[in-house]
């Protein structure tokens, strides 16, 4: 799910900057110079992301229903139900080395 991938992204300020190119302002030098390790999410982090996604879908479903778009509202409610089931089945610890 994209929301979990986004939650694992490191902040730009967390990424140490190497040298820059004389030809391109702010360019990084070297192979993989702009790559960073992803953050490891704790079970609590994953649950919070899933909860936010569930709430977003339910809120959007209400808005669609208000506009008479019942099929779209039902689709979003089904998605929220699947995410809710996934959230309930999440193991207590998602990663062995998590802080949670």
VOVO-559264 format. One line per field, with one value per atom (N, C-alpha, C): residue number from 1; residue in three letters; atom name; x, z negated, y. Coordinates in steps of 0.001 Angstrom, whole numbers. Each point is the difference from the previous one (the first is absolute). Layout:
residues N
n <- NUM,...
res <- ALA,...
atom <- CA,...
X <- X,...
Z <- Z,...
Y <- Y,...
end
This chain:
residues 100
n <- 1,1,1,2,2,2,3,3,3,4,4,4,5,5,5,6,6,6,7,7,7,8,8,8,9,9,9,10,10,10,11,11,11,12,12,12,13,13,13,14,14,14,15,15,15,16,16,16,17,17,17,18,18,18,19,19,19,20,20,20,21,21,21,22,22,22,23,23,23,24,24,24,25,25,25,26,26,26,27,27,27,28,28,28,29,29,29,30,30,30,31,31,31,32,32,32,33,33,33,34,34,34,35,35,35,36,36,36,37,37,37,38,38,38,39,39,39,40,40,40,41,41,41,42,42,42,43,43,43,44,44,44,45,45,45,46,46,46,47,47,47,48,48,48,49,49,49,50,50,50,51,51,51,52,52,52,53,53,53,54,54,54,55,55,55,56,56,56,57,57,57,58,58,58,59,59,59,60,60,60,61,61,61,62,62,62,63,63,63,64,64,64,65,65,65,66,66,66,67,67,67,68,68,68,69,69,69,70,70,70,71,71,71,72,72,72,73,73,73,74,74,74,75,75,75,76,76,76,77,77,77,78,78,78,79,79,79,80,80,80,81,81,81,82,82,82,83,83,83,84,84,84,85,85,85,86,86,86,87,87,87,88,88,88,89,89,89,90,90,90,91,91,91,92,92,92,93,93,93,94,94,94,95,95,95,96,96,96,97,97,97,98,98,98,99,99,99,100,100,100
res <- UNK,UNK,UNK,UNK,UNK,UNK,UNK,UNK,UNK,UNK,UNK,UNK,UNK,UNK,UNK,UNK,UNK,UNK,UNK,UNK,UNK,UNK,UNK,UNK,UNK,UNK,UNK,UNK,UNK,UNK,UNK,UNK,UNK,UNK,UNK,UNK,UNK,UNK,UNK,UNK,UNK,UNK,UNK,UNK,UNK,UNK,UNK,UNK,UNK,UNK,UNK,UNK,UNK,UNK,UNK,UNK,UNK,UNK,UNK,UNK,UNK,UNK,UNK,UNK,UNK,UNK,UNK,UNK,UNK,UNK,UNK,UNK,UNK,UNK,UNK,UNK,UNK,UNK,UNK,UNK,UNK,UNK,UNK,UNK,UNK,UNK,UNK,UNK,UNK,UNK,UNK,UNK,UNK,UNK,UNK,UNK,UNK,UNK,UNK,UNK,UNK,UNK,UNK,UNK,UNK,UNK,UNK,UNK,UNK,UNK,UNK,UNK,UNK,UNK,UNK,UNK,UNK,UNK,UNK,UNK,UNK,UNK,UNK,UNK,UNK,UNK,UNK,UNK,UNK,UNK,UNK,UNK,UNK,UNK,UNK,UNK,UNK,UNK,UNK,UNK,UNK,UNK,UNK,UNK,UNK,UNK,UNK,UNK,UNK,UNK,UNK,UNK,UNK,UNK,UNK,UNK,UNK,UNK,UNK,UNK,UNK,UNK,UNK,UNK,UNK,UNK,UNK,UNK,UNK,UNK,UNK,UNK,UNK,UNK,UNK,UNK,UNK,UNK,UNK,UNK,UNK,UNK,UNK,UNK,UNK,UNK,UNK,UNK,UNK,UNK,UNK,UNK,UNK,UNK,UNK,UNK,UNK,UNK,UNK,UNK,UNK,UNK,UNK,UNK,UNK,UNK,UNK,UNK,UNK,UNK,UNK,UNK,UNK,UNK,UNK,UNK,UNK,UNK,UNK,UNK,UNK,UNK,UNK,UNK,UNK,UNK,UNK,UNK,UNK,UNK,UNK,UNK,UNK,UNK,UNK,UNK,UNK,UNK,UNK,UNK,UNK,UNK,UNK,UNK,UNK,UNK,UNK,UNK,UNK,UNK,UNK,UNK,UNK,UNK,UNK,UNK,UNK,UNK,UNK,UNK,UNK,UNK,UNK,UNK,UNK,UNK,UNK,UNK,UNK,UNK,UNK,UNK,UNK,UNK,UNK,UNK,UNK,UNK,UNK,UNK,UNK,UNK,UNK,UNK,UNK,UNK,UNK,UNK,UNK,UNK,UNK,UNK,UNK,UNK,UNK,UNK,UNK,UNK,UNK,UNK
atom <- N,CA,C,N,CA,C,N,CA,C,N,CA,C,N,CA,C,N,CA,C,N,CA,C,N,CA,C,N,CA,C,N,CA,C,N,CA,C,N,CA,C,N,CA,C,N,CA,C,N,CA,C,N,CA,C,N,CA,C,N,CA,C,N,CA,C,N,CA,C,N,CA,C,N,CA,C,N,CA,C,N,CA,C,N,CA,C,N,CA,C,N,CA,C,N,CA,C,N,CA,C,N,CA,C,N,CA,C,N,CA,C,N,CA,C,N,CA,C,N,CA,C,N,CA,C,N,CA,C,N,CA,C,N,CA,C,N,CA,C,N,CA,C,N,CA,C,N,CA,C,N,CA,C,N,CA,C,N,CA,C,N,CA,C,N,CA,C,N,CA,C,N,CA,C,N,CA,C,N,CA,C,N,CA,C,N,CA,C,N,CA,C,N,CA,C,N,CA,C,N,CA,C,N,CA,C,N,CA,C,N,CA,C,N,CA,C,N,CA,C,N,CA,C,N,CA,C,N,CA,C,N,CA,C,N,CA,C,N,CA,C,N,CA,C,N,CA,C,N,CA,C,N,CA,C,N,CA,C,N,CA,C,N,CA,C,N,CA,C,N,CA,C,N,CA,C,N,CA,C,N,CA,C,N,CA,C,N,CA,C,N,CA,C,N,CA,C,N,CA,C,N,CA,C,N,CA,C,N,CA,C,N,CA,C,N,CA,C,N,CA,C,N,CA,C,N,CA,C,N,CA,C,N,CA,C,N,CA,C,N,CA,C,N,CA,C,N,CA,C
X <- 843,-843,889,-344,784,180,-1019,102,1095,164,1062,1363,98,1260,359,-973,250,438,-591,351,1431,520,1369,1038,-432,940,689,1263,734,-187,86,-117,1231,-171,1124,1120,-348,1014,777,-557,678,1047,-53,906,1247,1153,1228,327,387,298,1479,296,1387,425,1015,451,-999,165,-911,795,-687,610,268,1087,269,-932,-679,-855,-1475,-423,-1409,-98,-633,-140,-775,539,-669,68,720,103,911,-296,819,1000,1152,1054,118,179,270,-1213,297,-1073,-781,-1303,-910,155,520,226,-1298,-1098,-1272,-866,527,-769,132,-1052,-6,-687,379,-700,-1398,-970,-1373,-109,-939,-276,-678,277,-685,-1173,-1194,-1209,-270,-372,-426,-1444,-473,-1403,-925,359,-809,-51,1143,33,-918,79,-813,-1478,-340,-1400,-502,836,-405,-232,864,-167,-1290,-223,-1222,-1242,47,-1147,-314,1039,-206,-599,473,-536,-1468,-330,-1394,-884,438,-792,-153,1064,-87,-1043,-8,-960,-1432,-204,-1354,-513,883,-381,-343,822,-266,-1291,-252,-1227,-1226,56,-1114,-221,1110,-112,-602,452,-558,-1495,-357,-1407,-862,514,-717,-266,927,-134,-765,-529,-784,836,1287,881,149,-1067,-93,971,266,944,1411,413,1334,92,-1070,-16,112,-718,46,1387,619,1349,981,-79,892,-264,-1251,-320,528,-56,578,1509,648,1444,332,-780,227,-174,-970,-219,1184,548,1170,1193,218,1106,-194,-1230,-298,309,-376,312,1511,707,1457,612,-523,502,-211,-1132,-296,888,410,818,1497,361,1408,652,1154,673,402,237,367,1280,930,1246,141,76,108,1416,982,1400,672,888,671,809,541,854,-730,-1331,-743,24,-223,7,-1308,-1031,-1341,-101
Z <- 0,0,0,815,158,-1285,-855,-1246,-900,-21,-806,605,1321,653,-324,58,-303,-1447,-908,-1415,-266,859,-170,572,738,610,-1080,206,-935,411,-957,300,760,871,791,-899,-1123,-923,-682,-22,-601,935,1258,1000,57,-295,43,1445,217,1352,268,1149,421,704,827,775,1093,609,1096,1284,1089,1318,378,696,476,1144,604,1160,-367,-1094,-395,-1472,-293,-1384,-822,-1123,-900,406,1082,454,-937,-177,-824,887,-541,752,-459,953,-322,158,233,141,-1301,99,-1147,-1003,428,-912,-594,698,-499,-653,-159,-617,-1521,-692,-1460,-409,-1145,-548,-416,179,-410,-1512,-572,-1435,-247,-1119,-390,-879,389,-731,-1110,-1144,-1100,255,-759,120,-267,-940,-317,1187,676,1193,1086,246,1047,-346,-1257,-420,195,-307,151,1471,878,1439,488,-385,427,-539,-1262,-590,776,362,772,1369,648,1307,-109,-1057,-228,-172,-847,-250,1262,786,1267,927,108,888,-496,-1309,-539,174,-198,189,1463,898,1434,401,-586,311,-393,-1158,-427,983,464,951,1330,471,1239,-162,-1130,-228,-11,-584,-21,1415,904,1395,853,-639,730,741,-271,660,-903,-40,-935,317,1271,366,-482,207,-446,-1521,-671,-1464,-505,605,-420,242,1127,288,-1080,-382,-1038,-1358,-290,-1270,-15,1159,85,-190,614,-179,-1470,-650,-1423,-844,351,-742,151,1211,230,-804,33,-770,-1498,-452,-1414,-409,848,-285,-26,925,34,-1266,-437,-1202,-1227,-66,-1136,-9,1173,108,-81,-110,-43,-1230,178,-1165,-969,-1235,-1004,381,584,468,1475,800,1450,383,-613,264,-1291,66,-1200,-694,782,-590,-225,-14,-211,-1465,-258,-1361,-728,702,-573,-827
Y <- -1168,1168,1232,942,1212,790,30,767,-557,-1312,-597,295,-42,368,1443,885,1409,188,-762,111,-461,-854,-489,964,989,940,828,285,846,1452,890,1421,458,952,501,510,588,516,-1120,-1223,-1153,-592,375,-563,871,-582,790,346,1213,456,-154,-526,-128,1264,-102,1145,310,1139,316,140,-92,73,1449,242,1350,378,-992,246,162,-612,41,366,1111,452,-1023,-372,-931,-1448,-314,-1385,-787,-1254,-887,-718,-299,-665,-1451,-913,-1396,-891,-1281,-987,-98,18,-108,1135,1126,1126,533,-189,524,-1062,-1197,-1088,44,-344,-93,-1280,-512,-1163,435,-873,296,-98,751,-129,-1336,-604,-1227,395,-417,355,-1005,506,-871,-420,-951,-428,1181,839,1183,946,182,853,-542,-1302,-629,130,-253,131,1431,994,1400,344,-492,254,-657,-1253,-693,695,438,694,1274,753,1234,-309,-1063,-386,-418,-709,-420,1231,931,1206,843,94,755,-603,-1321,-662,165,-124,150,1429,958,1401,282,-513,185,-714,-1163,-737,816,639,858,1148,578,1110,-474,-1160,-554,-284,-559,-327,1266,1053,1273,517,-305,431,-1009,-1054,-988,-1034,-56,-969,-1235,-779,-1112,-1138,-259,-1061,335,1229,419,-44,417,-27,-1432,-912,-1406,-596,342,-498,453,1267,523,-653,-277,-678,-1438,-665,-1352,50,985,153,245,852,289,-1263,-835,-1248,-950,-85,-862,515,1307,574,-210,95,-212,-1438,-947,-1412,-217,623,-117,582,1129,655,-882,-677,-876,-1238,-441,-1221,273,1253,353,-630,-610,-571,1103,-365,978,744,-713,616,-282,1051,-152,-380,634,-277,-403,-973,-494,1091,947,1018,1322,-10,1236,389,1271,507,-238,-363,-157,-1250
end
